[in-house]
Amino acid sequence: MSLLEYTALAVVCLSASLLPASAQTPLPDAIAAPGETVVLTLHAEGAQIYECKAAADGKLAWTFREPIATLMLDGKTVGRHYTGPNWEHIDSSAVVGKAVGNAPGATANDIPWLKLTVTAGRGTGILSGVTTVQRINTSGGKLEGDCDKAGTWRNVPYSADYVFLRKV
């Protein structure tokens, strides 16, 4: 092999190692976003909040109420995620989404992976122009079991990666 061929091989190998894991692993079709490009990926640490309510059949059941999470990049807080669902960046840009697809998490305790279409946005920062949000690599957040008192709340810790995309 020539020096040029070794250099080319090294560049290809290095490029592949720099890709985020989500780019290397194909996403389930239900949450894929063909024709869109990644703007930003943020890690979230927080809780999924549930409320004990009477279901249609009159029996008490845990109902998802809202998420609350800190959005991080390289271990530093850069935003927050909360009811709506909303994602807000420290540069004051924000988006609101609506779930349009889902896929199971890795274990029975993990909330599902989601594809959300952006329904509203504000600001001129990094999230402006985002059209889709994917929730991937979820860990925890799922609440199972009976609730015995209407109006009680339970927080379940979770983490996930949120991928913000825009149409090419």
Backbone bond lengths (Angstrom), bond angles and torsions (degrees), N, CA, C in turn:
res aa  C-N    CA-C-N  psi(-1)  N-CA   C-N-CA  omega(-1)  CA-C   N-CA-C  phi
1 M - - - 1.440 - - 1.526 109.12 -
2 S 1.307 115.86 138.75 1.462 120.31 179.42 1.529 109.89 -81.39
3 L 1.319 116.67 166.93 1.457 122.09 177.74 1.530 109.93 -60.23
4 L 1.310 117.60 -38.77 1.456 121.94 178.82 1.529 110.81 -63.02
5 E 1.337 117.15 -42.59 1.462 120.67 179.62 1.526 110.97 -66.58
6 Y 1.348 117.91 -40.72 1.462 121.58 176.69 1.529 110.46 -62.16
7 T 1.320 116.29 -42.90 1.461 120.68 179.90 1.521 110.48 -63.16
8 A 1.327 117.13 -44.41 1.464 121.19 179.30 1.524 110.58 -62.21
9 L 1.328 117.39 -42.62 1.455 121.61 178.72 1.527 110.29 -63.57
10 A 1.318 117.59 -41.85 1.462 121.21 179.22 1.526 111.20 -63.12
11 V 1.318 116.98 -40.72 1.468 120.94 179.00 1.523 110.24 -64.04
12 V 1.328 118.05 -43.59 1.467 121.71 179.37 1.526 110.06 -62.50
13 C 1.323 117.44 -46.12 1.468 121.17 -179.67 1.523 111.27 -63.73
14 L 1.315 117.48 -43.62 1.454 121.45 179.43 1.523 110.45 -63.92
15 S 1.314 117.80 -43.07 1.457 121.34 179.98 1.515 110.70 -59.98
16 A 1.318 117.76 -43.63 1.461 121.32 180.00 1.521 111.04 -64.02
17 S 1.326 117.97 -35.93 1.462 120.13 -178.18 1.523 111.92 -74.28
18 L 1.330 118.22 -19.08 1.458 121.29 179.69 1.517 113.17 -84.88
19 L 1.332 118.34 -13.62 1.454 121.31 179.93 1.515 109.82 -69.24
20 P 1.336 118.54 142.05 1.450 119.24 175.91 1.530 109.34 -66.13
21 A 1.334 115.77 155.02 1.467 120.16 -177.88 1.519 111.27 -56.98
22 S 1.351 117.04 -36.00 1.455 119.55 -178.29 1.526 111.43 -65.55
23 A 1.321 117.75 -26.94 1.458 119.89 178.96 1.524 110.57 -78.03
24 Q 1.332 117.34 -23.91 1.444 120.80 -178.77 1.525 112.07 -85.86
25 T 1.327 117.54 -26.63 1.447 121.85 -178.95 1.518 108.60 -102.50
26 P 1.335 117.60 123.30 1.466 118.60 179.03 1.532 110.71 -62.32
27 L 1.312 116.03 138.55 1.454 121.00 177.98 1.522 109.53 -83.08
28 P 1.327 117.14 153.08 1.464 119.35 174.83 1.529 110.14 -57.59
29 D 1.328 116.75 144.68 1.469 121.48 -179.00 1.522 112.64 -52.71
30 A 1.341 117.24 -35.95 1.464 121.30 -176.09 1.523 113.20 -62.35
31 I 1.337 117.20 -22.39 1.473 118.70 -179.68 1.521 112.99 -121.09
32 A 1.320 117.22 4.75 1.471 120.88 178.55 1.529 109.93 -65.09
33 A 1.318 115.92 155.32 1.470 121.43 179.67 1.524 109.09 -133.76
34 P 1.340 117.09 68.96 1.460 119.17 -179.08 1.530 111.27 -61.22
35 G 1.319 115.86 143.83 1.461 120.42 179.57 1.517 113.15 82.63
36 E 1.326 117.29 5.93 1.457 120.33 178.30 1.522 109.04 -118.61
37 T 1.314 115.25 154.96 1.459 120.84 -178.51 1.530 110.12 -120.97
38 V 1.314 116.62 146.97 1.466 121.86 -178.23 1.524 110.06 -71.89
39 V 1.326 114.92 129.94 1.456 122.94 175.06 1.529 109.18 -95.29
40 L 1.332 115.89 -42.85 1.461 121.60 -172.11 1.521 109.02 -164.91
41 T 1.325 116.94 143.63 1.466 122.26 171.67 1.515 107.55 -122.92
42 L 1.341 115.72 126.69 1.462 121.20 179.95 1.518 109.92 -122.75
43 H 1.321 116.13 144.37 1.458 121.59 176.96 1.526 108.41 -92.80
44 A 1.318 117.07 139.34 1.459 121.56 179.90 1.520 110.48 -118.05
45 E 1.321 115.21 139.51 1.467 123.27 172.89 1.515 106.02 -129.78
46 G 1.341 116.53 126.72 1.452 118.59 -179.30 1.504 112.41 -178.03
47 A 1.338 115.34 -143.05 1.461 120.88 -178.09 1.523 110.01 -143.15
48 Q 1.323 113.90 149.30 1.457 122.27 168.54 1.529 104.36 -98.55
49 I 1.324 116.71 129.13 1.459 121.11 -174.94 1.523 109.42 -107.02
50 Y 1.331 115.04 130.79 1.461 122.34 -177.95 1.520 109.68 -121.01
51 E 1.358 115.26 151.66 1.458 121.10 177.47 1.517 108.79 -125.68
52 C 1.319 116.30 140.89 1.459 122.19 177.20 1.530 107.78 -81.53
53 K 1.344 115.54 119.45 1.470 121.53 -177.36 1.518 109.83 -139.43
54 A 1.321 115.06 160.05 1.463 120.02 174.03 1.524 108.69 -75.53
55 A 1.320 116.16 129.56 1.464 121.87 177.44 1.527 108.66 -81.91
56 A 1.331 116.96 179.17 1.465 122.52 -178.76 1.534 111.54 -56.74
57 D 1.329 115.99 -31.96 1.469 119.83 -179.42 1.529 112.70 -85.16
58 G 1.342 117.28 3.29 1.452 121.85 178.56 1.514 114.32 88.93
59 K 1.333 117.71 -11.70 1.459 121.24 -179.95 1.528 109.67 -81.45
60 L 1.317 115.24 147.56 1.458 119.95 178.47 1.524 110.21 -74.48
61 A 1.333 115.63 139.57 1.469 121.31 179.06 1.524 108.50 -151.64
62 W 1.343 115.73 153.03 1.461 120.91 175.39 1.517 109.08 -74.35
63 T 1.330 116.41 129.65 1.455 123.39 179.36 1.522 108.47 -120.16
64 F 1.334 116.34 131.49 1.460 119.69 177.97 1.518 109.25 -61.81
65 R 1.326 116.10 132.98 1.462 121.28 -179.67 1.518 111.92 -108.32
66 E 1.365 116.95 -52.67 1.456 119.59 -176.09 1.526 110.91 -170.87
67 P 1.338 115.53 157.88 1.460 119.73 171.25 1.527 109.15 -97.56
68 I 1.301 115.52 156.76 1.463 120.41 169.10 1.525 105.90 -146.51
69 A 1.332 115.82 120.86 1.466 118.72 -175.56 1.519 110.86 -152.26
70 T 1.315 113.40 154.94 1.459 122.30 172.81 1.520 107.54 -93.68
71 L 1.323 117.42 133.34 1.465 122.55 177.14 1.517 108.27 -97.36
72 M 1.329 115.65 130.56 1.463 120.06 -174.86 1.525 111.94 -128.50
73 L 1.321 114.54 149.01 1.455 123.17 173.48 1.523 106.47 -131.87
74 D 1.308 116.55 122.52 1.469 122.03 -178.34 1.527 111.95 52.84
75 G 1.350 116.59 38.87 1.456 121.72 176.78 1.518 115.38 79.76
76 K 1.332 117.71 0.68 1.467 121.46 -179.88 1.528 109.65 -108.77
77 T 1.327 116.14 139.74 1.456 121.19 178.48 1.527 110.11 -68.36
78 V 1.335 115.92 126.25 1.466 120.67 179.71 1.532 112.36 -128.59
79 G 1.335 116.74 4.77 1.450 118.21 179.90 1.508 112.13 172.91
80 R 1.338 113.79 -170.53 1.463 119.98 179.78 1.522 110.15 -144.60
81 H 1.327 114.05 156.98 1.465 122.79 179.52 1.522 106.29 -126.51
82 Y 1.332 116.57 132.41 1.459 119.86 -175.87 1.517 110.21 -154.40
83 T 1.346 114.90 -177.15 1.462 121.37 -173.99 1.517 112.43 -49.39
84 G 1.299 115.55 146.48 1.462 122.22 -178.78 1.512 111.90 145.38
85 P 1.314 121.18 -60.22 1.462 127.11 -6.55 1.529 112.15 -75.40
86 N 1.328 114.77 142.03 1.464 123.73 179.12 1.524 109.58 -118.05
87 W 1.312 115.42 146.03 1.463 123.06 170.24 1.521 105.85 -127.15
88 E 1.310 116.14 125.54 1.459 121.48 -176.21 1.529 108.86 -124.74
89 H 1.328 116.24 127.65 1.465 122.41 -179.76 1.525 108.84 -96.59
90 I 1.344 117.60 156.09 1.473 120.63 -179.35 1.526 113.25 -65.16
91 D 1.348 116.94 -15.46 1.469 118.82 177.23 1.531 111.26 -83.10
92 S 1.340 117.27 9.16 1.474 126.22 178.35 1.520 114.39 78.49
93 S 1.315 118.77 2.16 1.460 118.80 173.45 1.524 107.98 -82.38
94 A 1.342 115.80 150.51 1.459 120.40 -177.45 1.527 109.89 -154.95
95 V 1.323 115.28 155.41 1.464 121.37 175.12 1.523 109.51 -136.08
96 V 1.334 114.79 153.36 1.455 123.41 174.35 1.524 106.14 -118.87
97 G 1.332 117.17 139.72 1.453 119.86 -177.45 1.510 113.82 -126.92
98 K 1.341 113.33 165.82 1.463 122.05 176.20 1.522 106.98 -132.56
99 A 1.338 116.76 126.63 1.467 121.09 -178.51 1.526 110.82 -64.18
100 V 1.344 115.03 131.70 1.464 121.39 178.67 1.527 112.16 -127.50
101 G 1.332 117.43 -5.09 1.458 120.77 178.53 1.507 110.29 -164.09
102 N 1.349 116.41 153.18 1.459 119.37 177.23 1.513 111.11 -150.41
103 A 1.320 114.89 160.00 1.458 123.28 177.38 1.527 106.66 -143.93
104 P 1.324 117.67 150.05 1.470 119.66 -177.04 1.528 112.73 -62.44
105 G 1.334 115.07 148.93 1.458 120.68 171.81 1.520 108.82 -71.16
106 A 1.324 116.76 176.87 1.467 121.35 -175.97 1.524 112.86 -69.58
107 T 1.339 117.55 -31.81 1.469 120.34 179.59 1.523 109.13 -129.42
108 A 1.328 115.97 171.65 1.468 121.14 -179.84 1.524 112.21 -65.48
109 N 1.340 118.02 -20.13 1.468 121.87 -179.68 1.521 113.60 -88.85
110 D 1.336 117.08 -5.68 1.470 121.24 -175.53 1.516 111.49 -95.66
111 I 1.337 115.62 133.76 1.462 119.60 173.77 1.528 108.25 -63.61
112 P 1.335 117.08 156.18 1.463 119.36 -176.99 1.519 113.93 -67.99
113 W 1.313 114.40 158.38 1.463 121.53 168.61 1.521 105.75 -75.19
114 L 1.330 117.31 145.86 1.461 121.35 -176.68 1.518 112.52 -131.17
115 K 1.316 113.94 154.73 1.465 122.41 165.90 1.517 104.98 -118.87
116 L 1.328 116.74 126.81 1.455 122.08 -179.35 1.519 109.66 -124.18
117 T 1.311 115.75 133.98 1.459 121.48 174.73 1.520 107.85 -88.49
118 V 1.310 116.68 133.64 1.459 120.56 179.16 1.528 108.43 -73.73
119 T 1.343 115.30 125.99 1.461 121.24 -178.82 1.524 112.40 -104.60
120 A 1.340 116.68 -17.17 1.463 120.94 178.89 1.527 108.29 -160.26
121 G 1.315 114.55 155.29 1.457 119.79 177.48 1.509 109.45 -152.48
122 R 1.334 114.59 164.18 1.467 118.93 176.11 1.516 108.59 -149.65
123 G 1.319 114.66 158.96 1.454 120.88 177.84 1.515 112.52 86.72
124 T 1.334 114.67 170.76 1.462 120.91 -178.39 1.518 111.77 -117.54
125 G 1.329 116.78 13.55 1.460 120.92 -178.26 1.514 113.54 -82.16
126 I 1.316 115.60 -156.49 1.461 123.03 -171.50 1.529 113.65 -60.59
127 L 1.332 118.08 -29.18 1.462 119.94 -178.58 1.531 113.17 -86.57
128 S 1.334 117.64 -5.41 1.470 118.65 178.45 1.525 108.50 -67.55
129 G 1.305 115.31 136.37 1.464 120.60 -179.22 1.516 114.18 87.07
130 V 1.345 118.13 -5.05 1.463 120.49 177.58 1.529 108.49 -67.84
131 T 1.335 116.36 134.22 1.462 121.64 -177.98 1.527 113.36 -113.09
132 T 1.336 116.69 -21.03 1.466 121.30 -176.87 1.520 109.09 -142.74
133 V 1.341 115.89 144.44 1.457 122.32 172.69 1.522 106.93 -124.59
134 Q 1.323 116.34 132.90 1.465 121.15 174.35 1.524 108.41 -112.84
135 R 1.341 115.96 134.93 1.466 120.99 171.82 1.524 106.34 -104.51
136 I 1.327 116.18 117.02 1.458 121.20 -176.97 1.529 110.04 -131.67
137 N 1.321 116.40 172.72 1.467 122.78 176.06 1.522 112.18 52.65
138 T 1.332 116.18 43.50 1.459 120.40 -178.49 1.529 111.49 -72.52
139 S 1.325 115.25 148.44 1.455 121.92 175.86 1.521 107.52 -142.33
140 G 1.340 116.08 118.99 1.464 121.06 179.76 1.518 112.23 77.08
141 G 1.331 114.97 -162.55 1.456 121.64 176.02 1.511 116.36 91.48
142 K 1.324 118.22 -12.54 1.458 120.50 -176.88 1.523 109.66 -93.80
143 L 1.321 116.54 135.74 1.455 122.12 179.31 1.515 109.37 -115.15
144 E 1.282 115.83 125.74 1.461 122.22 177.15 1.520 108.36 -121.41
145 G 1.308 116.09 165.15 1.459 120.27 174.80 1.509 112.30 104.76
146 D 1.315 113.61 173.35 1.458 121.58 -176.06 1.518 111.37 -83.97
147 C 1.315 114.37 151.95 1.460 119.92 169.54 1.521 105.95 -117.29
148 D 1.316 117.59 147.62 1.463 118.90 -173.90 1.523 114.83 -119.94
149 K 1.330 116.73 -0.33 1.459 118.45 -179.75 1.529 109.76 -143.61
150 A 1.331 116.33 113.25 1.464 121.25 179.39 1.518 109.88 -56.86
151 G 1.329 115.25 139.99 1.457 120.91 178.13 1.520 114.32 92.61
152 T 1.330 117.53 -7.87 1.467 118.71 176.72 1.517 109.39 -81.23
153 W 1.310 115.27 152.80 1.464 121.88 -178.04 1.513 109.09 -120.74
154 R 1.316 115.23 153.33 1.465 120.58 174.74 1.524 107.93 -140.12
155 N 1.321 116.16 135.58 1.464 123.22 176.98 1.516 108.46 -103.92
156 V 1.325 116.74 132.68 1.461 121.33 178.11 1.524 108.14 -120.66
157 P 1.341 118.00 117.24 1.470 120.65 -179.45 1.529 111.65 -59.37
158 Y 1.341 115.27 144.52 1.463 120.98 176.05 1.510 109.42 -150.38
159 S 1.312 113.95 163.05 1.459 120.93 168.82 1.520 107.34 -139.24
160 A 1.311 115.94 156.92 1.466 121.64 -179.92 1.515 108.32 -164.54
161 D 1.313 114.91 166.73 1.452 121.21 170.42 1.519 107.09 -110.74
162 Y 1.323 116.36 134.26 1.458 122.07 176.24 1.519 108.05 -109.75
163 V 1.331 114.41 124.06 1.468 121.58 -179.58 1.520 106.81 -106.84
164 F 1.315 116.56 122.56 1.453 123.15 -179.92 1.523 108.55 -102.35
165 L 1.350 116.23 125.69 1.467 121.27 -174.78 1.519 111.17 -126.12
166 R 1.321 114.84 160.22 1.479 120.09 172.33 1.516 108.01 -138.19
167 K 1.308 114.29 156.23 1.461 119.99 178.89 1.518 109.66 -66.59
168 V 1.337 115.47 141.65 1.466 121.57 -177.79 1.511 109.41 -73.77
